[in-house]
């Protein structure tokens, strides 16, 4: 699929709607999601799960499902990075100076 003419804001909105529609448990369980980065040329998106997702035992399953299903439904995306801040990756948006203690 050619990425010529892909509107970044429209694609960002489609990704956000996908997450809300396919993963209602995130919000229902007190969690949240944010699209931290969207690179149309690299066909990648970074989604941060926050709130209650950070300590939830099923977050790894939610993240894996998100990574698998998003690329199947949105053809402009080939790579999905997602984390709650407690995975192997550095937390998206993590700033050690923001730690309150």
C-alpha positions in Angstrom: 0.0 0.0 0.0 1.3 3.4 -1.0 1.6 5.9 1.9 1.4 8.9 -0.5 -1.3 11.2 0.6 -1.8 9.6 4.1 -2.9 12.3 6.5 -1.1 11.8 9.8 -3.9 13.3 12.0 -6.5 11.1 10.3 -4.3 8.0 10.8 -3.7 9.0 14.5 -7.5 9.3 15.0 -8.1 5.9 13.3 -5.5 4.2 15.6 -7.1 5.8 18.7 -10.6 4.7 17.6 -9.3 1.2 17.0 -7.9 1.0 20.6 -11.1 2.4 22.1 -13.3 0.1 20.0 -11.3 -3.1 20.4 -10.0 -2.8 23.9 -12.8 -1.3 26.0 -11.3 -3.1 29.0 -8.6 -0.5 29.2 -11.0 2.3 30.1 -13.4 0.1 32.0 -10.6 -1.0 34.3 -9.4 2.5 35.0 -6.6 2.5 32.4 -5.8 4.9 29.6 -4.0 5.0 26.3 -2.0 7.7 24.4 -0.4 7.7 21.0 3.1 8.8 21.8 4.5 8.6 18.3 3.2 8.0 14.8 5.7 7.8 12.0 3.9 7.5 8.6 7.1 6.9 6.7 8.3 4.1 9.0 4.7 2.8 9.2 5.0 2.6 13.0 3.0 3.8 16.0 3.9 3.9 19.7 1.0 3.5 22.2 1.5 4.0 25.9 -1.0 2.4 28.3 -1.3 4.2 31.6 -3.4 4.5 34.7 -4.5 1.1 36.1 -2.8 -0.6 33.1 0.6 0.0 34.8 -0.1 -2.6 37.5 -2.5 -4.9 35.8 -1.7 -8.5 35.5 -3.3 -8.9 32.0 -1.5 -5.9 30.5 1.0 -8.1 28.7 -1.8 -9.9 27.0 -3.5 -6.6 26.1 -0.3 -5.3 24.6 0.3 -8.4 22.6 -3.3 -8.4 21.2 -2.9 -4.7 20.4 0.3 -5.3 18.5 -1.2 -8.2 16.6 -4.6 -6.8 15.8 -3.7 -3.2 15.0 -1.5 -4.1 12.0 -4.2 -6.4 10.7 -6.9 -3.7 10.8 -4.9 -0.6 9.8 -2.9 -1.4 6.7 -0.8 1.8 6.9 0.8 0.5 10.1 3.3 -2.3 10.1 5.0 -1.9 13.5 3.4 -1.3 16.9 5.3 -0.4 20.0 3.3 -0.5 23.2 4.2 -0.5 26.9 2.8 0.3 30.3 6.1 1.4 31.7 6.8 -1.9 33.5 7.9 -3.9 30.5 11.3 -4.6 29.1 11.3 -1.4 27.0 12.0 2.0 28.6 8.7 3.6 29.5 7.4 5.9 26.8 7.7 9.5 28.1 9.7 8.4 31.1 11.6 11.2 32.8 13.6 10.2 35.9 13.3 13.8 37.1 9.5 13.4 37.4 9.8 10.7 40.1 8.0 12.2 43.2 10.5 10.7 45.7 
